[in-house]
Amino acid sequence: MLTAMGVILVGIALLLFPLAYGLWTVRRWAWPLGVGLEGANILLALARLAGGRETIASALLTLMIAGTILYYLTLRPVRALFGRS
């Protein structure tokens, strides 16, 4: 289980590089990638918390940051900027 979680986290980390480029240059494909990665980040934080692999403070910080990013990406002006209605 721990190895699978590590592989997933490395995969997410590798996807953050193209996401940063896509968001910086306002590419249409970056919006769904960002929403998907932040959603996955929230689910993984909850799984790590439920599995006892993360402290409550660390999980709350992760959830707050990922939730804020996800909220920002779903704002109407941001969606419109990336060509989403």
HELIX and SHEET records of a PDB file:
HELIX    1   1 LEU A    2  TRP A   24  1                                  23    
HELIX    2   2 ALA A   30  ALA A   50  1                                  21    
HELIX    3   3 ILE A   56  LEU A   73  1                                  18    
HELIX    4   4 ARG A   76  LEU A   81  1                                   6    
END                                                                             
